[in-house]
Amino acid sequence: MITRFKKDFIYEFKQPDQTGEEMKIFSKKLMIITVMSFGLSGCLTETTIPEQMTEFNVGCDREEMQITEDSIELNGERSWKVECRGKKYYCTYLEESSSDCYEISK
């Protein structure tokens, strides 16, 4: 009985090599799961793009910022003004390109 169990166990888990097509399908599934995981983790932070980009470029925490004049242009560029630690900044963000924040002189 033990021998039969071993044979069945080995047969069940020792499968022949996957074909190229099966590997492509597996790779696509793995990539989709990975992208969705990263995407959903970004959605769960409850922060807006201006908050994230300001924190990255200026170093202010969300609790310290006051964001005003948030707008999106037809070309997809997003811009806003933010006040943090007594300084004012003008920030821009273009998806898949760049983000910058410039201090506004008084």
C-alpha positions in Angstrom: 0.0 0.0 0.0 2.8 2.4 0.8 4.5 1.7 -2.5 1.3 2.5 -4.4 0.8 5.7 -2.5 4.4 6.7 -3.4 3.8 5.9 -7.1 0.6 7.8 -7.2 2.1 10.8 -5.4 5.1 10.9 -7.7 2.9 10.5 -10.8 0.7 13.3 -9.7 3.4 15.8 -9.1 6.0 14.8 -11.7 4.5 16.1 -14.9 6.2 16.3 -18.3 7.8 19.7 -19.2 5.4 22.4 -20.2 5.2 23.3 -23.9 6.2 26.7 -25.1 2.5 27.8 -25.4 1.8 26.7 -21.9 4.7 28.8 -20.6 3.5 31.8 -22.6 0.1 31.5 -21.0 1.6 31.1 -17.5 3.9 34.1 -18.0 1.0 36.3 -19.1 -1.1 35.2 -16.1 1.8 35.9 -13.8 2.4 39.4 -15.3 -1.3 40.3 -15.0 -1.4 39.2 -11.3 1.8 41.2 -10.6 0.5 44.4 -12.3 -2.8 44.2 -10.6 -1.2 43.7 -7.2 1.0 46.8 -7.6 -2.0 48.8 -9.0 -4.3 47.8 -6.2 -1.7 48.5 -3.6 -1.4 52.1 -4.9 -5.2 52.5 -4.7 -5.3 51.4 -1.1 -3.0 54.2 0.1 -5.9 56.8 0.0 -3.5 59.5 -1.2 -4.0 61.6 -4.3 -1.5 62.1 -7.0 -0.7 65.7 -5.9 -0.1 64.4 -2.4 2.1 61.6 -3.5 4.1 63.8 -6.0 4.5 66.7 -3.5 5.7 64.3 -0.8 8.2 62.8 -3.3 9.5 66.2 -4.6 9.3 68.4 -1.6 9.4 66.0 1.3 6.3 67.2 3.2 4.0 64.8 4.9 0.3 64.8 3.8 -0.8 66.3 7.1 1.5 69.3 6.5 0.2 70.2 3.0 -2.6 72.4 1.8 -3.2 71.8 -1.9 -5.0 74.4 -4.0 -5.7 75.1 -7.7 -5.5 71.4 -8.7 -6.2 71.2 -12.5 -5.7 68.8 -15.4 -4.9 70.1 -18.9 -6.1 68.5 -22.2 -2.7 67.0 -22.7 -2.9 65.2 -19.4 -0.6 67.4 -17.5 -1.7 68.0 -13.9 -0.7 71.1 -12.0 -1.4 72.4 -8.5 -0.2 74.8 -5.8 0.8 73.6 -2.4 1.7 75.2 0.8 3.9 73.3 3.2 6.0 74.4 6.2 5.4 78.1 5.4 6.6 77.8 1.8 4.6 77.8 -1.4 5.2 75.5 -4.4 3.9 75.1 -7.9 3.9 71.4 -9.0 3.3 69.6 -12.2 2.9 66.0 -13.1 2.7 64.3 -16.5 1.9 60.6 -16.3 4.7 58.3 -17.4 7.0 61.4 -17.9 7.9 63.6 -15.0 6.9 65.5 -11.9 8.4 68.7 -10.6 7.8 71.2 -7.8 9.2 74.7 -7.8 9.2 77.1 -4.9 7.2 80.2 -5.5 9.2 83.3 -4.4 7.3 85.9 -2.5 
